[in-house]
Amino acid sequence: MHILIIDDDKIANQNIALLLKREQMIPESAHTGHDGLELIKLYDYDLIILDLMLPDIKGIDVLKQVRLQKNNTPILILSAINQTEKKAECLNLGADDYLTKPYERIELLARVKALIRRSCGFSDPNIRIGKMNININTKIASIGDKLIPLTAKEYALLELLALNQGSTISKDNFINQLYGIMDEPPDSKIIDVFLCKIRRKIKALTGDEDYIQNVWGRGYILKKAEKNEPHR
């Protein structure tokens, strides 16, 4: 998951980034409202964490501009302002959640995961597809009671497919999710390698079942959940 943190407090920004990295997420940082808006124009994020007190423009103006651009990326306001009127104003302007500082790390992570999950149409952290279950809270994928032995990057790819099941994901989108803007992007063929390993590991536990399909020239797709499975 690719997350943008807009906060001028560099220490707070770094602490949030470290917290997200431990959860196998990819954080990007902006220390001004204008820098944040530029990054939002250039990259697709799964979530924006936004402080209200920025050095150049107000965080609430960043919120307004993002929504005026018809950008529906979930926005979590993280602010020291603990006024009911301010919370209501932000939520009415299009913020998806509001958490006051100081915050508990466990609560911030829970809210981040819930916002991303809901933005993809899931109310439950468990995404079930056939015999496979993916828990996006614990970052564990399993077939029945057997864990699928995935590396961090392999899990990230499978989670992205699961959250967008039924939709084709391009290799560029995979790379955007796996590598931050400060990293040197690898050759897109690495995605083929990762997905080949994932498919092999799933097949080893299911027999012949293949949940991931290659859409020639476009990318990869994970089959949709059946009617008796939780789905969007």
C-alpha positions in Angstrom: 0.0 0.0 0.0 1.3 3.4 -1.0 0.6 6.2 1.6 1.4 9.9 1.5 2.1 11.7 4.8 1.7 15.5 4.6 3.1 16.9 7.9 5.7 19.7 8.4 6.9 18.1 11.7 9.7 16.0 10.3 10.1 13.8 13.5 6.3 13.0 13.5 6.5 12.3 9.8 9.4 10.0 10.2 7.7 8.1 13.1 4.6 7.5 11.1 6.7 6.4 8.1 8.6 3.9 10.3 5.3 2.6 11.7 3.9 2.1 8.2 7.0 0.4 6.9 6.8 -2.2 9.7 3.4 -3.1 8.2 5.0 -3.6 4.7 3.4 -0.3 3.5 5.3 2.3 1.4 5.2 5.8 2.9 6.1 9.0 1.0 6.6 12.3 2.9 5.8 15.9 2.1 6.5 18.7 4.5 4.4 21.4 2.9 0.9 21.5 1.5 2.1 22.5 -2.0 4.6 19.6 -2.1 1.8 17.3 -1.1 -0.5 18.5 -3.8 2.2 18.1 -6.4 2.9 14.5 -5.3 -0.8 13.7 -5.4 -0.9 14.9 -9.0 2.0 12.7 -10.0 1.3 9.5 -8.1 -1.6 7.3 -7.1 -1.8 6.8 -3.4 -4.0 4.4 -1.4 -4.3 6.8 1.5 -3.3 10.4 2.4 -2.5 11.3 6.0 -2.9 15.0 6.4 -2.0 17.5 9.1 -4.0 20.7 9.3 -1.3 23.0 10.5 1.2 23.3 7.6 3.7 26.2 7.0 2.5 27.3 3.6 -1.2 26.6 3.1 -3.8 25.2 5.6 -4.3 21.5 5.6 -8.0 22.1 5.1 -7.3 23.9 1.9 -5.2 20.9 0.7 -8.3 18.7 1.5 -10.5 21.1 -0.5 -8.2 21.1 -3.5 -7.9 17.3 -3.6 -11.6 16.8 -3.6 -12.1 19.6 -6.2 -9.8 17.6 -8.5 -12.3 14.7 -8.1 -9.6 12.7 -6.4 -11.3 10.1 -4.1 -8.2 8.9 -2.3 -9.1 8.3 1.3 -7.9 11.1 3.6 -7.1 10.7 7.3 -6.8 14.0 9.1 -4.1 13.7 11.9 -4.1 16.9 13.9 -3.6 18.3 17.3 -6.7 20.4 16.9 -9.3 18.7 19.1 -12.4 20.8 18.3 -15.7 19.2 17.4 -16.4 22.0 14.9 -13.1 21.4 13.1 -13.6 17.7 12.9 -17.1 18.2 11.5 -15.9 20.7 9.0 -13.2 18.4 7.7 -15.5 15.4 7.5 -18.1 17.5 5.7 -15.5 18.7 3.2 -14.6 15.1 2.2 -12.1 13.8 4.9 -12.8 10.1 5.6 -11.6 10.1 9.2 -10.1 12.4 11.9 -7.6 11.3 14.6 -6.2 13.8 17.1 -2.6 14.0 18.3 -1.2 12.5 20.5 -2.4 9.2 19.2 -1.9 5.5 20.0 0.1 3.7 17.3 -2.3 0.7 17.4 -5.3 3.0 16.7 -3.6 4.8 13.9 -2.7 1.6 12.1 -6.2 0.2 12.7 -7.8 3.3 11.1 -5.3 3.3 8.2 -6.1 -0.4 7.4 -9.9 0.2 7.8 -9.9 3.2 5.4 -7.9 1.3 2.8 -10.1 -1.8 3.1 -13.3 0.2 2.9 -12.1 2.2 -0.1 -11.8 -1.1 -1.9 -15.3 -2.2 -0.9 -14.4 -4.6 2.0 -15.8 -4.4 5.5 -14.0 -7.5 6.7 -10.1 -7.8 6.9 -10.4 -11.3 5.5 -10.7 -11.5 1.8 -11.8 -15.0 0.7 -11.3 -16.3 -2.8 -12.1 -20.0 -3.3 -9.9 -21.9 -0.9 -7.6 -18.9 -0.3 -7.9 -16.4 2.5 -6.0 -13.1 2.7 -6.0 -11.2 6.0 -5.0 -7.6 5.3 -4.6 -6.9 9.0 -2.2 -9.7 9.8 -0.6 -9.8 6.3 -1.1 -13.5 6.2 -2.4 -15.5 3.2 -3.5 -19.1 3.6 -5.2 -22.1 2.0 -7.4 -23.7 4.6 -5.2 -24.0 7.7 -1.9 -23.9 5.7 0.0 -20.6 5.3 1.2 -19.6 1.9 5.0 -19.0 2.4 5.2 -15.5 0.8 8.0 -13.0 1.0 7.0 -9.4 1.9 6.9 -8.3 -1.8 5.1 -11.4 -2.9 2.4 -10.7 -0.2 2.1 -7.1 -1.3 1.5 -8.1 -4.9 -1.1 -10.7 -3.8 -2.9 -8.2 -1.5 -3.1 -5.6 -4.3 -4.7 -8.2 -6.6 -7.1 -9.2 -3.8 -8.2 -5.7 -3.0 -8.8 -5.1 -6.7 -10.1 -8.6 -7.6 -11.7 -8.8 -11.0 -9.7 -5.8 -12.2 -6.5 -6.0 -14.3 -3.5 -4.5 -12.6 -0.7 -3.3 -14.9 3.0 -3.9 -14.2 3.5 -0.2 -13.7 0.8 -0.2 -11.0 2.6 -3.1 -9.3 5.9 -1.3 -9.4 4.3 1.9 -8.0 3.0 -0.1 -5.1 6.2 -2.0 -4.4 8.8 0.8 -4.8 8.7 4.4 -3.5 9.6 7.5 -5.5 13.0 7.6 -4.0 13.8 4.0 -5.1 15.2 3.2 -8.5 12.4 1.3 -10.2 13.4 -2.2 -11.4 12.7 -3.7 -14.8 9.0 -4.6 -15.1 10.0 -8.2 -15.8 10.6 -8.6 -12.1 6.8 -8.5 -11.6 6.5 -11.6 -13.9 9.0 -13.3 -11.7 7.3 -12.5 -8.4 3.8 -13.5 -9.7 5.2 -16.8 -11.2 6.5 -17.6 -7.7 3.2 -16.7 -6.0 1.2 -18.9 -8.5 3.6 -21.8 -7.9 3.2 -21.5 -4.1 -0.6 -21.3 -4.3 -0.8 -24.3 -6.7 1.5 -26.4 -4.4 -1.3 -26.1 -1.7 -4.4 -26.3 -3.9 -3.4 -28.7 -6.6 -4.3 -27.3 -10.0 -6.3 -24.2 -8.9 -4.9 -21.0 -10.4 -6.3 -17.8 -9.0 -4.1 -15.4 -10.9 -4.4 -14.9 -14.7 -2.2 -13.1 -17.1 -4.1 -10.7 -19.3 -1.8 -10.4 -22.4 -0.4 -6.9 -22.9 -2.3 -5.5 -19.9 -1.2 -7.1 -16.7 -2.6 -9.6 -14.2 -6.0 -10.3 -12.6 -7.2 -12.2 -9.6 -10.6 -14.0 -10.1 -13.6 -12.5 -8.3 -15.0 -14.0 -5.1 -17.9 -16.4 -5.6 -21.4 -15.4 -4.5 -21.1 -17.3 -1.2 -17.8 -15.5 -0.4 -17.5 -11.9 1.0 -17.1 -9.6 -2.0 -17.5 -5.9 -2.9 
